[in-house]
Amino acid sequence: MHQSIYLKSLVSVSVVLLSFSAVPLITRHVQQPSVLDQIRQQGELVVVTRNSPTTYYEGPNGPAGFEYELANKFADYLGVRLKIATVENFNDILPTVARRNAHLAAAGLTVTAARKKQVHFGPPYQEITQQLVYRHSRARPHKASDLTTGLLEVVAGSSHAARLRKLEATIPGLHWRASEQSGISELLTRVWNKNLDFTVADSNEVRLYQHFYPKLRVAFDLSEAQQLAWAFPKGGDNSLYQEAVKFFQHIRENGQLAQLKDRYYRHTQKLNYVGRRIFIRHINKRLPRYLTHFKQAARKNNLDWRLHAAIGYQESHWNHRAISPTGVRGIMMLTRSTAADMGFRNRIKPQNSINGGARYFARLKKRIPTSIDEPDRTWFALAAYNLGLGHIMDIRRITAQRGGNPDQWSQVRKNLPLLMQKRWYRKTRHGYARGIEAQRYVENIRSYYDILQWRNRPATVSPTLLVKYPAVKTAYSLSPIL
């Protein structure tokens, strides 16, 4: 299980002298435990990474991210706990490993010749290309020489910056900047907002962010296919590296690696919203079989059943067999632990899921600060249902810092994307979060709710809330552990 604590030094073994009576004194060196043995003795694997949707973030149900889950599987494989450490700047990842302040880096690292001089890369587990990204509203560049006009910015220390340095030698007039302060999330957001003309991102990151920003476009690939791999310290003991080789072979053979990729990336090829006509068709064909459950659960928890049904549609399209990319299931997409907390063991059974979701939402709503009035109270609760209450409190604080009213949904809503920008989320308690997704989550539910109200008039409408979840970041003090 992932735990957030300060990193500790591993204990080294001293030379032991053995003496025997009636025989000459013999000095023997007890063999120092290997790095792998030390990890097992200490019971923890320390992994350094970065905050991003492809690596590590805290979602509403706890830590998440492709690299996090992969590292957690490795820790389970070793029989130890996983300890995650995040760094402020991308440039700090490889030095952290090289100085042996972490056992390995799992951070979506591209394998390059220059990086091989600093670290030892493990088996590749994913293939990406570097892609030039622009917004649909501007003219598409077709080749690198088209980038002599417009503002191009990339993450400092990234393989993208290294690629652009090589291109400078062959393309006169190519101008670009490397940012120490911005992560890829913020750069893509700036392209979306038309504050930046171009940036470069790995293809797996582009796929995820196009899910949030549908008008982001790929102009062309800036590189050939490249491999992603974990980074290990160079030299000396390679016992952990050898075990990682066995681990990757194991998860390839049993299909776990393919399943993990499918869970995080397959859904990005689809739209995250449905059309009005499809929704109305589902009202007629799917809703009737669950309508009684929605009405009963809403009545028990003092909710408007139409709001509760709208949440259920956003979560699962009223499909009780639905499974999300992160493994939550059922009509209301409850985790196993949340369903148990709400008093239900079988979260797949529609009646249980609908009742559990209503109870959970009602509890969340009670935790919204009393200073927030309806209907904003409902919109904040919906955002918390999706994003997690901690992230909502973070963005309320950011809104207040920017001179806005933290009790007004309209002002907090426009700031939600800041939770995806490094210069903002690094100041928060809970870190990175997919704020743009929370915006759309609440907007979608409000739309579904409006349609259900219209189709079920006349009725007395009581104010209610919608929530969506982001992610969290924790900083650590890094000291040598090997």
C-alpha positions, 0 to 999 in steps of 0.5 A: 500500500502506498504511504506518504512518509519521509525517506529513510536510509537503509542500514548497511552491514558491518564487517564481522570478526569470528574467532574460534578457540584452539584455532587461528583468529580468522577474519571474515567479511559478511557479505553485504546484502544486495539492494534487493535484499535491503528493500525486502528487509526494510519492507519498502520500495522508494519510487520517484515520479512526477505529477501528471495524469500519465504518471501519478496523481491522487484521484477521488479513490486514492493514488492513481496514474499509469506509472503509479499502478505499475510501480505498485504492482512491482512493490506487490511483486517484491512483497513490500510497500510502495513509497512515492516521492514527487519532485518539483521539476522534471530536471530533478528526476534523473539526478534523484536516481543517480544520487541514489535518493530513490530506488528507481524513477517511474515517470514516463521517461523516454530512453535516450543516449544522453540519459543512458550516461546518467542512469540504467534503464530497465525494460521498455514497457511503452512506445511513444512519439514526440508530437507537435501540438497546436490548437484547431483554430490556428493554421496547421504547421506541416513540418519543423521549418514551419515553426519559425513563426509562433511561440513554441515552449517545452518542458526544460530537461525533457527529451522534447527540448533535446530534440529541438536543440538538434533541429536548431542546427538544421533549421535557421530561425527556429525559436523556442523556450524551455520552461523550468516552471511549467509542466506539460499540463500547463503548456497544453492548457496554454495552447488550448487557451491560445496563450501559446502557439505550440508545444511538444508532448509525448503521444500518450499524454496528447491522447489523454489531454485531447480527452479534456481539450478536444480542439488540441491537434497533432500537427506532426510527429517530431520524432521516430517511435521512442521507448519509455522505461524506468530508470535505475542507478548506474554501477554496482549492484543490479539486483533490483534491475534484474528483478524488474526484468523478471517482473516486466516479463511476468506482467507481459505474459499474464496480460496485466501490462496490456490490461493496465494500458487498456484501462488508462488509454483506451477510453481516450479514443471516445468522447466523454459526453453523449448527445441529447438525442441518445440521452432521450432515447435512454430515458425511454429505454433504460431509465424505466427499469431503474426508475423506482430505485432512483425515486426510493433512494432519493426520497430516503436521502432527501434528494431530487430523484432526477438529479440522482438519476442524472448523476447515474447517467453521467457515471454509467449511462444507466448500465449496471454492468459498467466498469470505469477505466479505474475499476469502479463499477455499477450504475453509480460507479462505486468503489468496493470500499465506498459501497461497503461504507454505505452498507452494501457488499454487492455493488453491482446489484442496481438497487444497492448501487443506486442506494449507495450512491444516494447515501454517499452523495448526501453525506458529501453534501453535508460536508460542504461548508455551510457558507455555501447556499443552494443551488451552488451547494449542489454544484460543489457537492457534484464536483466533490463526488467526481474530484474528491472533497479535498481538491474542491477545498483546494480550488476554493482557497485558490479562488480566494487567493485570486480575489474571487468568492470561494462560495460561488460555483461560477467563480470556483468553476472557472478556476478548476483547470488551475489544478492541472497547472504546476504553478498552482497545484504545487501550492495545494494540499492535495496537488494535481487534479483533472479540474477540466474534467470536473467542469464538464462533469458538473455541466453534463449532469446539469444538462441531464437534470434539466432535461429530466425536469422538463420531461417530468413536469409539473414538479417541485424542484429542489436545489441539488449538487454535482461533483467530479474528482482530480488528484493529489501531490505530496512532497518529500524530503529526499536523502540517500537510501542506497 
